[in-house]
């Protein structure tokens, strides 16, 4: 499948500071790609280059088959940008904000009216559409900001930390809206320093720190890259020695041991190992009372690759 975005060898310096160094990634239609890193890692600089807002020192950006620069208008029409700082007019209603930006996009009246109603449904603001934006909560303003980026049906939607400073309910509404976008075939570039957002939303994640991509892939690929394993803890009653020998010989099992009324299994992928391991235990007469699966998360991967926690 042809990529909506191809970024290759991006570099940017500000005086003596190298903000981005040899960054490359691509995003396919319907894929959500995450840039995960702490504040100051280079995420916003990367997306500013991709969106054609910032001149790069090196590298190329291709959006929907056309090269993106700060001077190229056609590829910018394929991009919806939702900046970290809210960009709406507080003295206009939600509907008026959408129509204003739609006219800037050059949308015709009939198309704009139709898309305004569709977007209001997507961002969950239909009932508040005719209230002034300065009466909105912070989360509602964020959702309106996303709606503006979606209005012209972009091929690529760029979301720069869209949940910063919002309440948990609004944050969940924003994440649900983003989850629906991939189903509509939109390529999404999502920057965040919240590990749980990257794990929930992103098909692939690039871990970025000090302007460099340290690793990229699916969560499972990243976990395997740094040698992390899943832990399965099974509370049991009965003799488990015979079962342990069989479990240790199973594909994907890295180790198995017994403790006080428990069995711990280390596996490369718990979802592939759990069912057959439980079958072995119960088949040998062992009673299972509870199962807990602990999967390594992206926080552990980030710590391994950078030597520091994500929020440091």
C-alpha positions in Angstrom: 0.0 0.0 0.0 1.4 3.4 -1.0 2.3 5.5 2.1 0.4 8.7 2.7 3.5 10.1 4.4 7.2 9.4 3.7 9.7 11.3 5.8 13.3 10.5 5.1 16.5 11.8 6.8 14.9 14.8 8.5 17.3 17.2 10.3 16.9 20.6 11.9 19.3 22.8 14.0 18.6 25.9 16.0 22.0 27.5 16.4 24.1 25.0 18.4 21.1 22.8 19.3 20.3 19.9 17.0 16.5 19.5 17.5 16.0 16.6 14.9 18.7 14.3 13.6 18.3 11.9 10.7 14.6 11.1 11.4 12.8 8.8 9.0 9.3 7.2 9.1 6.3 6.5 6.9 2.5 6.2 7.5 0.1 4.1 5.5 -3.6 4.9 4.9 -5.7 4.1 7.9 -2.6 3.7 10.2 -2.0 5.7 13.4 1.7 6.3 13.9 2.9 7.6 17.3 5.9 9.7 18.1 6.4 8.9 21.8 8.9 10.9 23.8 9.3 13.4 26.6 8.9 17.2 26.3 11.8 18.6 24.3 12.5 15.3 22.4 11.9 16.8 19.0 8.3 15.7 18.4 6.8 19.2 17.6 9.8 20.1 15.4 9.2 16.9 13.4 5.6 17.5 12.8 6.2 21.2 11.9 8.6 20.0 9.2 6.1 17.4 8.0 3.3 20.0 7.9 5.4 22.4 5.9 5.5 25.0 8.6 9.2 24.8 9.3 12.1 24.6 6.8 14.2 21.5 7.3 18.0 21.5 7.1 18.1 18.1 5.4 15.8 15.3 4.3 12.6 14.9 2.3 8.9 14.9 3.1 6.4 13.3 0.6 2.7 13.7 1.4 0.3 11.7 -0.9 2.9 11.5 -3.6 4.0 15.2 -3.6 7.0 16.8 -1.9 6.2 19.0 1.0 8.1 22.3 1.6 7.2 25.5 3.4 6.2 27.0 0.0 4.2 24.1 -1.5 0.5 24.5 -1.3 -0.9 21.3 -3.0 0.4 18.8 -0.4 -0.7 21.1 2.4 -4.3 20.7 1.2 -3.9 17.0 2.1 -2.9 17.7 5.7 -5.0 18.5 8.7 -3.0 20.0 11.5 -4.2 20.1 15.1 -1.6 22.1 17.0 -0.7 21.7 20.7 -1.9 25.2 21.4 -5.6 25.6 20.8 -6.4 27.6 17.6 -10.0 28.6 17.6 -11.9 31.9 17.9 -13.5 32.1 21.3 -16.1 34.7 20.3 -17.5 32.4 17.6 -19.8 29.4 18.2 -18.5 25.9 17.5 -20.4 25.8 14.2 -19.2 29.3 13.2 -15.6 28.3 13.9 -15.9 25.2 11.6 -17.6 27.3 8.9 -14.9 30.0 9.1 -12.0 27.5 8.7 -14.0 25.7 6.0 -14.1 28.8 4.0 -10.4 29.2 4.4 -10.0 25.7 3.0 -12.0 26.9 0.0 -15.0 24.6 0.7 -18.3 25.2 -1.2 -21.3 26.2 0.9 -23.3 22.9 0.4 -20.2 20.7 1.1 -19.2 22.9 4.1 -22.7 22.6 5.7 -22.7 18.8 5.3 -19.1 18.4 6.6 -19.8 20.7 9.5 -22.7 18.5 10.7 -20.6 15.3 10.2 -17.6 16.7 12.1 -19.8 17.9 15.0 -21.0 14.3 15.3 -17.5 12.9 15.2 -16.2 15.2 17.9 -19.4 14.9 20.0 -20.3 18.6 20.0 -23.6 18.6 18.0 -25.6 19.6 21.1 -23.3 22.5 21.9 -22.7 23.6 18.3 -24.3 27.0 18.6 -22.7 27.9 21.9 -19.7 30.3 21.9 -16.4 28.6 22.1 -15.4 30.7 25.2 -18.2 28.8 27.0 -16.6 25.4 26.3 -14.5 23.4 28.7 -10.9 22.8 27.9 -11.7 19.4 26.6 -14.4 20.6 24.3 -12.1 23.3 22.9 -9.6 20.5 22.1 -12.3 18.5 20.4 -13.3 21.5 18.3 -9.6 22.0 17.4 -9.6 18.4 16.1 -12.8 19.0 14.2 -11.2 21.9 12.4 -8.4 19.7 11.3 -10.8 17.0 10.0 -13.2 19.4 8.2 -11.6 19.2 4.7 -11.2 15.4 4.9 -7.4 15.3 4.9 -5.3 12.3 3.8 -3.0 12.9 6.8 -4.1 14.2 10.2 -1.4 15.5 12.5 -2.2 15.6 16.2 0.3 17.3 18.5 -0.3 16.2 22.1 -4.1 16.8 21.7 -5.0 15.7 25.3 -2.6 18.0 27.3 -4.4 19.7 30.1 -7.9 18.2 29.7 -10.0 16.3 32.2 -10.3 12.5 32.1 -13.7 12.4 30.5 -12.8 14.8 27.7 -9.5 12.9 27.2 -11.3 9.7 26.7 -13.7 11.3 24.2 -10.7 12.6 22.3 -9.1 9.2 22.2 -12.3 7.6 21.1 -12.6 10.1 18.2 -9.0 9.3 17.1 -9.6 5.6 17.2 -12.5 6.1 14.7 -10.2 7.9 12.2 -8.2 4.9 11.1 -11.4 3.1 10.2 -12.1 6.0 7.9 -8.8 5.5 6.1 -7.1 8.6 7.4 -3.3 8.4 8.2 -2.7 9.8 11.7 0.5 11.2 13.0 0.1 11.4 16.8 2.7 12.9 19.2 2.4 12.3 22.9 4.4 11.8 26.1 1.7 9.7 27.6 2.7 6.0 27.2 -0.8 4.7 27.7 -2.1 6.8 24.8 0.5 5.4 22.4 -0.3 1.9 23.5 -4.1 2.4 23.1 -4.1 4.3 19.8 -1.0 3.6 17.7 -0.5 0.8 15.2 3.3 1.6 15.3 5.3 3.7 17.6 8.6 5.5 17.2 10.4 6.2 20.5 12.1 9.6 20.1 14.6 11.2 22.5 17.1 14.1 22.0 16.0 14.5 18.4 16.6 10.9 17.4 14.4 7.9 16.8 15.8 5.2 19.1 13.5 2.4 17.8 10.2 1.9 16.1 7.6 -0.8 15.6 4.5 -2.3 17.1 4.3 -2.6 20.9 5.2 -6.3 20.6 8.1 -5.6 18.3 9.5 -3.0 20.6 9.2 -5.2 23.6 10.9 -8.1 21.8 13.6 -5.7 20.6 14.8 -5.0 24.1 14.4 -8.6 25.3 11.4 -8.0 27.6 9.0 -10.9 28.3 5.4 -11.4 29.5 4.9 -12.8 33.0 2.0 -15.2 33.7 1.3 -15.9 37.4 -1.1 -18.8 38.1 -2.4 -19.5 41.6 -2.7 -23.3 41.9 -3.5 -26.2 44.2 -1.8 -29.5 43.7 1.5 -31.0 42.5 3.0 -29.0 39.6 6.4 -30.6 39.0 5.3 -32.7 36.1 3.4 -29.8 34.5 6.4 -27.5 34.8 8.5 -29.8 32.7 5.9 -29.9 29.9 5.4 -26.1 30.1 9.1 -25.4 29.8 9.2 -27.3 26.6 6.4 -25.3 24.9 7.2 -22.9 22.1 7.4 -19.3 23.2 8.1 -20.2 26.9 11.3 -18.6 28.2 11.1 -20.1 31.7 8.7 -21.6 34.3 9.0 -21.9 38.0 6.9 -22.8 41.0 6.4 -21.0 44.3 4.1 -21.2 47.3 0.9 -22.4 45.6 1.8 -20.6 42.4 3.4 -21.1 39.0 5.2 -18.3 37.2 5.7 -18.5 33.4 7.9 -16.2 31.3 6.8 -16.0 27.7 7.6 -14.0 24.6 3.8 -13.6 24.0 1.4 -14.5 26.8 -1.6 -14.7 24.5 0.0 -17.6 22.6 1.1 -19.5 25.7 -1.6 -19.0 28.3 -4.3 -21.4 27.0 -2.0 -24.4 26.4 -0.2 -23.8 29.7 -3.5 -23.9 31.6 -4.5 -27.0 29.7 -1.3 -28.7 30.8 -1.9 -27.7 34.4 -5.5 -28.8 34.6 -4.8 -31.9 32.6 -2.4 -33.1 35.3 -5.0 -32.6 38.0 -3.8 -29.1 39.2 -6.6 -26.8 40.3 -6.2 -23.2 39.0 -7.8 -20.4 41.2 -6.5 -17.3 39.5 -4.4 -16.0 36.6 -2.6 -12.7 36.3 -0.7 -11.6 33.1 1.8 -8.8 33.3 2.9 -7.5 29.9 5.9 -5.1 29.6 4.8 -1.7 28.5 6.4 1.1 26.4 7.6 2.8 29.6 9.9 -0.2 30.2 11.1 -0.1 26.6 11.7 3.7 26.8 13.7 3.3 30.0 15.8 0.5 28.5 16.6 2.5 25.3 17.2 5.9 26.8 18.3 5.2 30.4 15.5 7.4 31.8 11.8 7.4 32.5 9.5 8.9 29.9 8.5 11.8 32.2 12.1 12.8 33.2 
